[in-house]
């Protein structure tokens, strides 16, 4: 999914939601950088396209870490949005536990 960058309008919606909820705060952490290295997610340059790709990579990684941190808790809107994005953009098939989390969250 990391290489399936959304439109600028969709990216903006995702970034705004993460910023307002606090998920975006994770984007500058060493955990996000490590995850991006594991995914081999790179976008070199300073032009708008490269910056948008970098923002998308960080947004996906921050959301992934946020969702993983809720393993023992009910999922919030950000976790639901992340898994739904995985389903919609990458054809991800949630595990039975993830489906229960989505159902419990009303998704």
N, C-alpha and C positions, 0 to 999 in steps of 0.2 A: 504494500500500500504506500510505502514511503515514496515510491517513484511515480505514483498516480496523483500528481499535484492537482488540486481543485482550481476552479476559476478564481480570479482575483476577488470577485464578490463573495464566493463561498469561503475562501480563505479568510477574508475580513470578518465574516460572521463567526467563524471558529475562533479566531484570535480574540475578538471582542468578548465572546462568551468565556473564554479561558482567563482573560484579563480580569473580568468582573468577578469571577468565582475564586480567583486566586491560583488556579491551576498553572497559569502562565509563569508564576514565580519559580516553578521548578525548571523552567527552560534554561536557566543559566547555571544549573547545578552540575557537579561532576558526575552525578548519576545519569543525567541526560546525555552528557558528552560521552560517557562510557557506552551507553546504549546506542548512540549514533555511530560510534566506532564499530560496535558489534554488527550493526546493520550495514556498515560501509556506506553510510549516507553522506555524500559530499555534494557540494554545489559551490564551485569556485567562482570568484569574481565579485564585483561590487555593483553590477548593473541590476536593474529592477528584477529581472527574471531570476537571477542568482539569489538575490536577497529574499525574494518570495519563496524560493525553494528552501532556503535555509530556515525561514520562519515556519514553513510547513513541516520540515523535518523535526524541528524543535517542538512544535505543537503536538505532533503525533507521539513523540517520545515522552513529553510531559504528561500527556493524557494516559499513555500506557503505564507509566509509573504511578500516577494517581489512582488508576483503576486497580492496579496490583496491590496498592497499600490498603485497599478496602476489602481485602480477602476475608476478614473476620467481621465485617460490618455490612449493613445494608448499602446498596449502591445509591449514589446521589445522581443528580441530573447529568453531571459531567461524565461519570462512568458509563451511564446509559448511552449518552451521545457518542462516546468513543466506541463502544461495542457496536452500536448501530452503524457508525461510519465504517467499521471493519466489515460488517455484513454487507452494506450497500456498495462499498467501493472495491472490496477485495473478495467478495463471495465467502467470507468467513462463516463457518458453521460453529455456533456457540456450543460449548459443552453442556451437558445436562445441568450442572451447577450454575453456569452462566445463564441458561434459560430461566432457571428458578429465580435468579437475581433480577433478571429483566422483568419477569412476571411480578415479583414482589414490589418492584419499583413502579409498576403500572405501565410498563412500556409495551 
